[in-house]
């Protein structure tokens, strides 16, 4: 679970573990999420997003994993750079041609 938010990765990982453990006992995932959020401080929605991301990354829920998302972002950046370089080459060839 990569993070660039205001909560440390350790807290996010602990919250996800607690939700998954408490889910078995509490009966619903939302109840477990609310309970963990009350104990650790982030909003229930924040914890829910962490749990969803962990489920996707773990393969138990469909979606784009964090690794795939990072790779797509990297490829999009490379694509932008290549387009810029191509535009510069086109302009230079028109100037010298």
ABEGO torsion letter per residue (X at the ends): XBBABABBAAAAAAAAAAAAAAAAAAGBAAAAAAAAAAAAGBBAAAAAAAAAAAAAAAGABBEBBAAAAAAAAAAAAAAAAAAAAAAAAAAAAAAAX
